């Protein structure tokens, strides 16, 4: 249902807070070496049914970072992380029986990828090898469409039993 307060809350948490943190870190450190890490999501690249609003917030962060890095003396001082579905309390909090997109990963896998990304001075980190492969193949074949179609079926099945 249309709910302005709900939309605003999700954008405040997922977008506005992250953008503020990036800008605040830049103001605190200026041109001194530092690394700010924010979490986007694989859904910034491939939105799936049932997560349109969430995906839009993560896409907003992706676009913000793409433009903001041009303003930085060191574009690598801002690192975005693009995890796939992470098996945390997120899906439980979303509601009973909410389908977890496939594939998924553990919070530890994401944390280890973030640490490797910091060590290697990356601008972007994609913790899932499966998702990296999908993004690569999507350059030649419409892999995102296949993922979206599979998730649409799962979403429709969940809606029937909700």
N, C-alpha and C positions, 0 to 999 in steps of 0.2 A: 504494500500500500504506500502511496505517496506520504512521506514523513520528512518534512524539512529538517527538523531537529536531529533525526537519525542520520541523514545525509551530512549535515554540518558536523556532527560528532565524529563520524568516520573520517571526514576530511581533516578535521582538527587533529585527530590522533595520528593518522597515517601520513598526512601531507604537511600541514602547517607546523607541527612540532619538529618534524625532520628538517624542513627548510630553515626554521629558526635555529636549530642546533648547528646546521652547516654554516649559516651566516654568523652566528655567535662565535663559533670556533675560529672562523676567519678573522673576525674582529679582535679576538683575544690573541691570536698568533701572528696575524699579518703575514709577512713574507718568511717568517721563521718556519723551519721544517715541522710539519705536523701531518697527521692523517685523521680525517673524519670518515667514519664508516656509517652508512645508513643502509637499511634493508628495503630494497624494492621487492620484487617477486618475479618468478617466471611468468606470472600473470600480467606483468608489464608488457610482455611480448606476445603472449597468447592468452586472451581472455576466454573463460569457459562459462557456460550457462550456470546460473545460480550465484555467480561471483562478479557480476558486471560492475557493481558499485565499487567493490574492493579492487578489482582489476584497474578501474579508472584511477584510483588513488595511486596505485603503484606505477601506472603509466605516467602520471603527472610527475612523480619523483624522477623517473627516467628522463623525461623531457627537461625538467629543471636542471638536473645534473649535466645533461648534454650542453645546455646553454651556459650554465654557471661556470663550468670548467674553463670556458674561453675567457672568463674574467679573472681567473686565478694566475698568479705568477708561476705556480706549479700545479698543473691540472691533476697530477697524481695525488694531490693532498685530499681529494674527495674520492672515496671508493664506494661503489654501490654493490650490494650483494643481491643476487637473484636466485633465492632458493626455490625449489619446487615445494609441493605440499610437505609440511614438516609435521611429524607426528608429535604434536604438543597438545595443550589444552584448548587450542584455538577451535578445533572442529567440535569438541565436546560443548564448548560455550556457545557455538553457533546453533545448536539445537539437537534434539534427539534424532539419531539416524542420518545426520547430514553426511552425504557421501564424500569421502576423502578422495580428491583427485589422484589418479595414478600417473606416474609413479610417485612415491613419497620417500622421505628420508628422515633420519633422526636429528634432533637438535645437536647432538654431538658431531654428526657429519658436517652440519652447517658451521659449527664453531671451528672445527679443524680447518675447513676451507677458508674461513675468514682469516685465521691466523696465518695460513700459507699465503693468502693474498696480501696481507700486511708485510710479511717477510719478503715477498717478491715484488713489492711496490706496484701492485695492480690497480687499475682504475675500476675494473669490474671483476666480480667473482661469480662464477656459476658452479655451485657446489655439486650439482648432479651431472655425471657423465652422460646419462641418458638424455637429459635436456640439452646439453651442449650438442649432442649428435642431432637431435630434432632441429635445433636452430640452424645447424650446418646444412642438413638436408633440405630444410625449408627454403634455402636459397635456390634450389633446383626443382623441388617438388612441393606441392602444397601440403606439407606435413601439419601445419597449424590447423588446417581444415579437418584433417583426420582426427586430431586430438580433440578438437571442438565437437565433432560429430559423436565421438565415443562418449564424451562427457555429457553431451545433450541427452543421450539415451539414459545414462545413469541418473541424470537430474530428473528427467521425466518419470522414471520408475520410482524415484524417491518421492516425488510430488504425489503420485497415486496412493502411496501408503502413508502419507503424512496426515 
